[in-house]
Amino acid sequence: MNAEPATPAPPPSGRPRLRAALVAAVTALLALHWLLAVGSKSEESVTADELAHLTGGFSYWQFNDYRIQPENGNLPQRWAALPAWLMGTRFPPLADNAYWRTSDAWVLGHQFFYETGDNHFPRLMAGRAMIALFSVATGLLVFLWTRRLFGTAGAFVALGFFVFSPSFLAHGGLVTSDVCMAFFFLASAGAYWRHLHDPRQRWWWLSAVVFGLACVAKFSAGLLLPIMLLLALVRAWAPEPLTLAGRTATTRSGKLGLITLSTLGHGLVAVGVIWACFGFRYSAFNPALPGADHFIRPWEVTLGNIGSAAPVINVLRAWHLLPEAYLYGFSFVLEMSQYRSSFLDGAYSVVGWVRFFPLAFLYKSTLPLLLGCVIGLGAAARRWRESAATAAIRRDLYRVAPLLVLFGVYWFASLTTHLNIGHRHILPTYPVLFILLGGLGGWLTWRRPVAVVVLGGLLLWQAREAARIYPHYLAYFNPLAGGPENGHRHLVDSSLDWGQDLPGLKAWLNQNVRDEPVYLSYCGSGEPDYYRIRARRLPFVNGFKIPQRWWPLEPGVYAIGATMLEHVYSPIRGEWTPELEKEYQWMRSFEPAFAAYFNDPARRAALDREGGPEKWHRAWSRHDQLRFARLCHYLRARRPDAEVGYSILIYRLTAAEIAAATTGSYDDWNRAINPAASASH
């Protein structure tokens, strides 16, 4: 994407003031990025995955036990939980704790966050601040790599796009592994490529250790293996000799031999790093602590769902070649990646779509970034057309080979995966674009005033997008998707509604609600009671064993999370069929019994004697899901009265609307939806 002939970065200036100004400018921009990423989370509740990440990481430090959440990266969980561990935070009692025995990260996490008597929010924010350092490190790497390729001006172009990227600002301040892994993809590909060109041992060790750390950052690190393979082939086919470990090879076979030995050494270092992160113990369960019945999903269940990989995992288990928690985490990820509920543009799937990530990229990338990519591609094509020299094109492509290989391999894997649950999973590809856009820095000369204005305008536009959506970075959607207010029509879950807006909902309720009932349906790990949200609970994704009770639907305020509105994780998603309508109308006949069961202890005891508590719970739960699904079909056709953080939609429903949506006949329901759909446009 470079507009000017590729030239090496100028040597560092000898003038101390210029160097100091450069360092100050980069530091200020990265500090601003950190402040925006962390500051934007100061009024956000814990997102869905943060609860399990922080709980797992704390248990690693505190107990040297790895049963909790081994599937999401040991390193970022440890890193985020380090402040909580140093603070001496209390953990729920382990003795006689059924959820410790069954490795239930979610219920244990609820206990850790809300039931120990400690305020969870300071340690959550400390963990967020720690993860934001990985985002800062990614920005620094983007700057340094771009400066080496395209000079200082280009480096500031790339850094500007990064600092004000809504995607990195959204995830850079969350206790998850996504930004951490984005850093390690870029760092590992770059260090490996550098080591193939610099025979000094320091580069081999850096590459090997970074690769090892990537392996404990997230299991997607497996994609680094084909990336390294392709880079090895590119280097072997280059005409320059290769020197590694004091030996020099000039033939392709000789180069590949040296690279193979070097890469095997990388593997040995990675194995050592993995064992170190799991305490050099095979068993995931510390024998000095109360025991475990099983992981959150028993081994036999997970192994039974991963097909041909199961025998390989069993061999590794039998020979104790890797820690048990690491093998289980990998198996769990493999199992979950095969079938997972996903949502895109009003459609549902459990195996995903090839178009999911391209559309997610189109919807959630800023327009200045998209325009910059188009301009950069055009500039590169023009440069190559004008040069008409194959050697020049090959030289340009070779210089950016690790970026292109990383981008290509990652996108190929993204297009073929069945795991389509969030835009965040393509986060590692954005730094590649930022670096390549640095090639446009060659335009920043007084000889090209129009180009300076265009590029400067794109950077200011990028900054304006970050300022305009603050602090709701997770909900960013560009105008091509209709903006954040229409984001829920395209993507939900971690692309929009990850449970972050309970504080915003509380503030809205304080300002707008007095003496009317409030109903809440929520997708996340936050606890509404912590924020003193007094609401009647409709279906939740995470119940944390809190008993659900019967509520009649009355006129009032209905606060529905976007993920719940779209019914992504509901057993009743998609079309409302005549069969569902028949079942719902039949179950409505039990509503008086449900009301009595939850409000009259004597009647409840009698009903339990007749059918048993489990039967009544199953019946009520099914009815609750059916009723809520029918209501959401109506609400999706109706414009919300307000939105909280773009992730919680607010509806003020009248008695007539509730009756039409939940108690009328099928024909009444259809007639209610059609006028509502007309009124929303």
N, C-alpha and C positions, 0 to 999 in steps of 0.2 A: 504494500500500500504506500510505499514511499514515493513522493513526487519528484524528488531530486536524485541524482546519481548517488548510490550508496557510498558513503565516505566514513572512515573511522571517526570515532569521537575525538575531539581535540584534546590534547594533553591538559591535565589540570593546570589552571592558571597559577602563576607564581605570586600573584598579588593576594595577600592575606585577606584584604577587605572583600574582594570579589568572592573568594572561597567562603568567607564567613556569611556573606549575603546569600549565597547559594544554599548553604546549610540552613540558614535561618528561614529562608522561603520554604524549603522542603519540610522542615520541622513544623512550621506554622500550618501548612496545608494538611499534613498528616495529623497534627494535633486537632485541627478543626474537624477532620473526619472522625477521629475518636470521640470528640465531644458530641458531634451530631448523632453518631451511632449509639452511644451510651445515654446521652441526654434524652433522646427520643423515647427511651424505654422507661424513664423515671416515673411515668404515669401509666404504665402498661402492666397488666397482670401476667402471671407466669403463663407462657405458651405451652401447648400440649406436651411437647417433648422435653422441655426444660426441666420439669419436675423429675422425670426419670433420670436424665443426664446428671443432675446435681446430686440426687440421692445415690446413684451408682458410684460416681466419683468419690463422694464422701466415704462410702463404705469401703472403697479400695484403700484409702489412706488410713481410716480408723481401725479397720478389722483385718486388713490383708486378706480379704475375702472377695470373690469375683463372680458371685452368683447373680448379682443385680445388673441388668442391662449390659451384658458383654457384647451385644450385637452392634453397639454404636460408637466404638472407638475408645480404647482405654485412655489414650493420651489427652484428648480434649476434655474428657470427663474429669480426669485427675486435675488438669490445669484449672478448670473452672471451679472445682470444689476446694482447691488449696486454701483460699482465704477462709472458707467456712471451717475447715479442719483446724487451721491455725487459731481461729477464734474460740475453739473449744465448744463448738455447737453440740447440743444434745441430740442423740439419736433415739428413736423409739426402743423400748425394751425388746430384747431378742428372745428371752425365755418365754415359752408358751405363746409365741407370736406365730400364728398359723401362716401369715403372709411372708415371714422370714423363711419358714420351712418350705414354702412353695415358690420362693424367689419372685414374688409378685412386686415388681418395681413400682407399679402404679398405686396400689393401696399403701405399701410401705412409704412411698413418696408423699401421699396425702398425710400419713401419720407424721412424717419427718417435717413437713411444711406447716401443718395446722394443728397437730395434737400434742406437741411436746411442751407447749407453753412459751416457746421462743418465737419472736417475730421473724418470719422467713425472709422478708423483703430485703433487709440489708445484705444478707449473704447471697441472695439472688442477684442483686445489683453488683455486688463484688465479683461474682462469677461472670456476669455480663461484661464488666470492665476488663476482666482477664481475657475473654474471648476476643474482645475488640482489639487487643494487642496483635492477634493474628491477622486481623484485617489491616491494621497499620503496617505490619510486616509485609503483607501482600502488596500494599501501595508502594512501599519502599523498594521492593523487588521490581515492580513495574517501572519505577523511575530509573533505577540503575540499569536494568536491561535495555530500556529504550535509549538511555543516554549512550550506552555502548554501541548501539546500532545506528542511532540517528542524531546524536548530539544533544546538547542541553535544551535547546528550544523544543525539540521533539519530545524530550523527557517530560517537560512541563505540560505539553499538550496531553500526553498519556496520563500524567498524574491528575490533571484537571478533570478528565473524564472519570477517573477512578474515584477521586475524593467525593464527587457529587453524584455517584451512582446510587440510585434508590435501592437497587438490589443488594449492594454491599452494605449500605447504611441500614437496611432492614435486617439482614442476617448477621452483620458484623457485631451487633450488640445483643445477641441471643446465646444462651447456653446450649449450643448444639455443635455438631461436628462439621457443618457445611463450609463455613469460612476457613476453618482450620485445614480442611482437606483441599480447598481451593489453593491455599498457600503451598501445601506440600506437593500438589501436582506441578505447579509452576516451578517451585524450587528444585524438585527432584529431576524434572526434565532438563532444566538449565544446568544443574550441577553435573548430571551424567554427560551431557553434551560437552561441557567444558573439560571434564576429565578426559574425554576422548581426543582432546586437542592440546592438552597441557600435561606432560608426563610427570610433573611434580606430585609427590605422594599426598600432599595436603588436599589436592583436588579429588584424588581417589577416596580418601577418608571422608571428606565432606559429602561426596556423592553417596557413598555407602551408608553413612549414618543418616543422611536425610531420607534415603530410601527406606531404611529401617524404621524411622519415625513415622513415615507415611503409612507403613503397614499397621501401625497401632493407632493411626488417626481415624481411619475409616476403611471398611472392607472394599470400597471401590478402588483402593490402591492397587488391586489386582490388574487394573487397566494400565498401570505403569509397565507391566511386563511386555505387552505388544508395543508400547511406545519405545521402550528400550531396544526391543528387537529391530524395529524399523530404523531407529537412529543408528544402530550398529551397522545395518546394511548400507545406509547412506554414507556413513564414514568409511566403510570398507571399499565402497565403489569410488570414493574420492581419490584423485591421483596422488595426493600428498602422502608421504610415509607416515606410519603410526608408531609412536613410541610409548610403551607401557612397561612399568616395572623394570626399566633399564634395558629392555629389548626393543628392537626396531624391526618392523615388517614393512615390506613394499608391495607384496602381492595381496590380492584379495583374500585368498585362503589364509595367509599368514596373519593378516589383520583380524580376520574373523576368529582365528584361534586365540590371539591375545585378548580380544574383546570378550570371548567366551569365558576365559579364565578370570578376567576381571569381574565379569558379571556374576559368576559363581561366588566369587569373594563377596560381592554385594549381598548375595543371598545368605551367606554365613553370618555376616554382620547383622542382617535383618533378623535372623533367627535369634541371635544373642539379644538384640533389643527387645524382641517380643517376650522372651523368657524373663528379662529383667523387669519389664512392666507388669508381669504377673507373679512377681516375687520368687522366681526360680522354683516354683512348685507346680506339679502337674495338676493336682486336684483344684477345682475352682473353689472348693469349700474348705475353709480353715477348720482343721480338726479340733481346735481348742474352743470353738464356738458351738452354740446349739446347731444341730445338724440340719440337713435338708432332705426333703422327700424327693425333690426333683427341681430342675430349672422351671422357668415359668411355663414352658411347653416341654414335656418330658422328652428325653433323648429319642425314645422309640417312635414318638409321634413325628418329630422333626426328620429323623432319618428315613421314615417311611414316605416322606413327601419330597425327597430330593433326588429320586431316581438313581442314575448311574454314579452320581457323586458319593452315594452312601458307602459303597465298599472302600473307596479311597479314604474317606473320613474314618472308617472303622480301623483300617490299617494304621493310620496316624494315631488313633486312640490307643490301639493295642500296644504300639511301640513307644508311646509317650514322646513322639517326636516334636510335638508342640503342646503348649498348655491346654488343658481341657476347656477352659472358658473361651480361649481363642478359637478352638475348633467348633465349639458349640455356637459361638457368635457368628462365625462364617456360615455354618449350616442353617442357622435361623434366618440370616439374610437371604441365603439361596432359596429357602422355602418361601419366604414372604414375597420375593421378587417374581414368583411365578403367577400368582393370582392375587390381585389387590383391587379393591373398589376404587374407581376413578371417575372423574367428571370432567366434561369438556363441552362447552357451548350447548348445554341442555341435554347432552347425551351421557349415558352411563356404560361402563364396561368393567370387567374384572381382568382383562388381558391388555387393555390399553389400545392406543392408536399410534401409527407411525407419525401422524401429524401433530401429536400432542405437544412435543417440545418445540417444533418450529412455530406453532401458533402461540405457545407460551412466551417464546422469545419475542415474537412480533407484538404481542399484547403488552408485555411488561418491560420492554426496553424503551428508553427515552427516544423521542423523535430525533434529537440532535445526534445521538449515537447511531441510529439507523441511517440518517443522512450522511454522517461522517463515513460510515462503511461504504456507502454507494460512491461517494466522492473519492475515497481512497482506492477502491477497485478501479474506478475510471482512470485515476492518475497512474496507477501501476500499469494498466493496459496501454495507456498512451506512451508511457516511458518505454515499455518493451517494444511497442510498435515502431517508435522512432529510432530505437537503437538498432533494431533488425539484426541483432547479434545473439545467436544462441548461447554463446559463452557468457554474455552479460546477464541473460535471464537465468542461466544455471547458477551464476555467482550470487545473484540476488536471492534465489530460492534457497541456496545452501546456507546463507547467513541466517535465514529465519526458519531453517528446517525443524528445530525442536518445537517452535511455536506451531508450525503447520501440522506436524505429526501429532502433537498433543491435541490440537483442535479437531483434526480429522478422526483420530481414534475415539476421542470422547464423544463426538457427535454420532459416529457410527454406532457406538454402544447405546447411546441415548435413543436413537431411532429404532433400535431393535429390542429394547427392554419392554417388559410388561408392567414395570413399576412406573406408573404415570400419576404421581400424587402431588408433585410440586415443582414449580419453576426453579426452586433452589437447587435442584439436582443438576442443572446445567451451569451453575455458578462458576465452576472452574474454567469455562470457556471464555468468560468475559475479560479476564486479564490479558488473554492473547489478543483480543480485539483492541484493547486499550494500547498495548505495545505497538501493534501494527499501525494504529492511527497516529502514533508518534512520527511515522514517516512523513506525515503532512507538515511536520515542523519545519521542513525545508522551505515552506512557503512564507515563513515569517521573516521576510526581508522587505526593506523599503522599496525594492524594485517591483514588488507585487502588492500594491496597496489594496486592491480588490480582494485578493486571496487572504490578506491579513484580516480584513473586515469579515469575510465569510468565516474563517476559522475562529477568530475571536468571538463572532456572534454565536457559533455553535457551542463554545465553551461557556459563554454567559447564559445561553439557553439551558445548558445542562445544569448549571448552578441554580437557575431560576426554578427548574423542575424540582430539584431537591428542596428548595425553600418553600415552594408552593404546597408540597405534600406533607411537609413536616407537621407533626411527628409521626404521621401514619405511613411510614415507608413500606411496610408489608402490604399495604393496600394500593400501592402504586399501579395504575394502568394508564397507558397513554391514550390520546384522543382516538386512535384507530380502534380501540376497544370500547370507546364511549366514556373514557375517564373512570376514576375509581368508583363513582356512584353506580356504574353499571358492571363493575368487575365480577360480581357474583353470578352474572349471566354466562360468564366464560370459564372462570376458574374459581375454586374455593380451597379449603384446607390450608396448607402452608403458603399458598400463593395469595391468600387474602385473609382468611378467618382461622387463626390458630389459637383462638381463645384469649387474645391480648387486651380486649376492651372492656373488661368488667369495671375498672375505675371510671372510664368514660360513661358507661351505662349508669353507674351510681350518680355521677354528677348530673346527667340528663334527667334522671328520675327526681332528684332533689329540686330541680328547677321547673319541672313540667308536670309532676304528678302530686296530687293531694290525697283525695279520698276515693280512689278507684283501685280495683284489684290489678295486680301486675302478674303476668305470666311470662316465664322465661324458659327458653330452650337453648342450650349452650353446648358448644363443642370446645373442650379445652380441659386443662388441669387446674384452673383456678377454682377457688371455693367462694361462691357468692356470699356465704355467711361472713367471710373474712371482711368483705367490703360493706357489710350490713345492708345487703340487698334483700329486701323482704319481698319475695316473689313465690308464686305457686309454680312448682317445677313441672314443666312438660318434659318430654323425653330428652335425656342428656346422652352424649357419647360416653363420658366417664361418670359413672355413678358412684364409684369407690365404696360399694357396699352400703351406701346410704339408702334406706328403704324408700321406694317411690310410693306415693299415696294417691288416692282418688281425688280429683278436682273436677267439679262441674265447670264447664266453660261459660263464663259470664261476660257481659260487656266490660271492657276495660282496655288496658295497655298490654300488647303482646310484643315482647322483645325476642326476636328469633335470630340466632346466629346464621350467617349465610350458608355455612356447611350443613346446618340442620335444615334450613329452608329448602336446600336442593336435595336433601335426603341421600347424600353420598354413602353414608355408612348405615343406613336403615335397611332392614330386611324387606321393606316395602318401598322400592324405588322404581322409577320409570312410570309407565302408563297406569292410570287407575282403571282397572278392568271390570267388566260386569261380575266376574267371580269374586273380586275383592269387595265390590259393592254388596253382593249378596251376603258374604261373610260378615261385613261390617253391620249391615242392617240386622242380621241375626244376633250378633253380639250386643247390639244396643238394647236388646230386651233384658240384658243382665245389669243394666246401669243402676236400677234401684238396689240390686243386691250388692254391687260394688260400693255404692254410697253407704249402705248399712254396714258393710264389712269394715270400712275405714272410720266410721263415725260412731258406731254402736258396739261397745265391747261385748255385750251379751249376745247380740246377733252374730258377731264375728266368731265367738266361741261355738255357737250352734252350727254355723256354716263350716267351720273347720272340722267339726265332728262328722258332718255329712260328706265333705269332699277332701279335706286335708288342706293345710296352708299352701303346699306346693301347687296344687291344682288351681287355687284361687289366684295365686301370684301369676301363674302362666296365663290364665284367662285375662286377668286385668292388664298384664303387660301387652298381650296381643291386641286387646281392645284399644289401649292407649296408643300403640303404634298406628293402628288403622285410623283412628280418629285424627291423630296428628297429621298423617299423610294426606287425608282428605282435606284438612284445613290448609295445609301447605300448597296443595294444588290451587286452591282459591287465592292464597296470598301471593303466589308467584305471578298470577294474572293481575294483581292489584298493585298500584304504586305505593310504596311505603310512605308513611307520614313523616318519618325522620330516619336518619342513619347515624349510628354512633361509630365513629372511626371507620366508616364504610363497611364494617364487618358485622355489626348487629343492626338489623332492620327493625324499625318500630312501627307498629300498626295500632291504631285506635279503632277497635271494632265495636259496632253496635250490636244490639240483640238481634236485629234483622240479619245482619251479615253472619253472625255466628250460627243462627238457625239455618240460613241458606247453605253455609259451608259444611255444617256438621250434623244437622238433624233432618234436613229435608230429604225428599226422594232423589233418586238419581237424576231425573229430569229437572227438578228444582235446582239441584247442584250445578248441572250443566248450564242452565239459564243464568245462574248467579255468576259463573265464571266468565261467560262471554261478555256481558256488559262491563265487568271489571277489567277485562282485557282491553276493551275499547276505550275505557276511561284512562287507562295507563299510557296511552299513546297520543 
